[in-house]
Amino acid sequence: MPERIKASPADEGFRLELLSVLPHLRAFARGLSGRPDFADDLVQEAAIKAWTARERYQAGTNMRAWTFAILRNHYLSELRRSRRQTDLDEGVAERMLVMEADQEGPLHLGDMEVALQKLAPERREAVLLVGASGFSYEEAAEIAGCPIGTMKSRVARARADLARMLEGELGALDIKPRKTG
């Protein structure tokens, strides 16, 4: 049986801090991608990249912001790679694979997930960083690599778009209001 390597105190502290952000990374990845399986792959890859680059992380800084930036960059790389590999229209494919839910009601969590996926990618990312993940505008702007004013604008527009979609006003985005019982 191989001898177990003893982690240094710094590595153990990093490991514990990294483990604490994994649920937040997963929520962010699910919001970005809209697919739980792909989100899990994104989180796993981000965790591996973070662990590999742990010497570059400065203890006491924001681990969540650092790992979110890693995940975001990997997600964007995967999108670029998948677009090069296929000419499939993602919108058409998504509509072919989506089934209508059987449950009825005025608003479900599923409605929010569908509405989030209908947002422009940069707006979805902005509202997920600020609204769902709790980052400040400054932190979110740093993660996304844009000016703070751009981040504020994206969040405001995303929130307005979501409100209209959930109220059934954006028919052009193929959001259908649910029938109430």
Secondary structure as GFF3:
##gff-version 3
##sequence-region A 1 181
A	DSSP	alpha_helix	9	33	.	.	.	ID=ss1
A	DSSP	alpha_helix	36	52	.	.	.	ID=ss2
A	DSSP	three_ten_helix	54	56	.	.	.	ID=ss3
A	DSSP	alpha_helix	63	85	.	.	.	ID=ss4
A	DSSP	alpha_helix	90	97	.	.	.	ID=ss5
A	DSSP	alpha_helix	109	118	.	.	.	ID=ss6
A	DSSP	alpha_helix	121	127	.	.	.	ID=ss7
A	DSSP	pi_helix	128	132	.	.	.	ID=ss8
A	DSSP	alpha_helix	137	144	.	.	.	ID=ss9
A	DSSP	alpha_helix	148	166	.	.	.	ID=ss10
A	DSSP	three_ten_helix	171	173	.	.	.	ID=ss11
###
